[in-house]
Amino acid sequence: MGNENVLDDVFDNFVNRVNLFKDREVLRHDYIPDKLPHRENQIRLLGERVAPVLKDARCSNIFIYGKTGTGKTAVTKYVLSHLEAKAKQYGAQVKFCYVNCHVTGSVYRVFAHLSQSVGMSIPFTGLSVEEVFDRFRVSLDTSRVLFIIVLDEIDALIKEKGDAFMYELTRINETLVKSKVSIIGISNDLRLKEFLDPRVFSSLSEEELVFRPYDASELRNILLERSKLSFQEGTLTDSALSICSALAAAEHGDARRALDLLRVAGEVAERQEAKSITEVHVQQAEKHIEHDRVVDALNNLTLHSKLVLLSVYHLNKSSATTGEIYDVYNELCGEFGVGILTQRRLGSLVTELDAMGLVNAKVVSKGRYGRTKKIRLEISRTLVRDVFDADGRFNRIMDYKVCASKKSVLNNKSS
């Protein structure tokens, strides 16, 4: 049978069979429902903090912390969309711009995105960051608005590029005459303060909100509400709903993970032409997602986090110390021609990789010689190689050999 015939069968079969889904988009991360269960308090608190703009007063800068999947982005977009509608009702000149710093990836693109939102077109490349920022500032001031900037996953950009751009943004009101800026920073990392200059943090974090993880009962309610919109009636079993919420609750109360599990379980059940989604389909979905999650995590690491992980990979030991990893990391930075972070910053990156489940960093006692941290890979070396071999920037160093002098140093250290 030819390739076209195979695809005809696949596509015709999909179109003609009874679908379990009514609307699978309801289970996507970027879907903002009419109600956000178990986040009423956070909605009220954020609403109170941004309300001053309705009377033409700048609101405080706000920093929102919480692990992935705790509703930070959904609540912020929900509140600001309602704020924008209310501002029109009261005739207040309010505008907000949402930027995902992890997706945008560079300070240049962040400022370009902000510029475009106030009507200033910026070329994709070719200008200095300072020039883009100046154009944004001038264009914003002529707009005569109270401008709320939402910087989501701001931790990703700060850890990669530093916080100089944040210093510029927090001081921008000093040079504006007709407009004013407020900043809402959203971070997945509760330890972001460690990466910020104290001057930046004191200017930026005027008020803070912390989103706690959902528990299993709350996740079940969220999934139940979404499932009514996304699945045909009677196709989702109670056991499938319960195991989805229990698995996600065990993963730090991550609602995104719960929604992903439910959606992929539905897709697995559909492919098997099942009439309902069961516990078995959820378990199969978890295996798919876990593999994809690790691959996605590896691909989305910052450059220096990738180099730290590859340093652990190249040491190829049951466990290595921070000092040993730092030696190899120095070599890899030299190969890439990038600046070297301090050993303290490298230690912070190791802690992040540990939190993500990519490495295991365990503090062990050496008696009267004090304590040391032992680090080892938590994922298969084959998976690391597959992911980085596919990346044109990294495949050339996958077979990199640590220099002989360093090897002897490492051997002496480990003995």
PyMOL commands that set and color helices and strands:
alter all, ss='L'
color gray80, all
select helices_A, chain A and resi 3-16+24-27+40-55+72-90+101-104+107-117+129-143+154-161+164-170+172-174+192-195+198-204+216-230+238-250+255-271+279-299+303-315+322-336+343-355+367-369+381-389+395-397+404-414
alter helices_A, ss='H'
color red, helices_A
select strands_A, chain A and resi 62-66+94-100+146-152+180-187+207-211+359-365+371-377
alter strands_A, ss='S'
color yellow, strands_A
deselect
rebuild
show_as cartoon
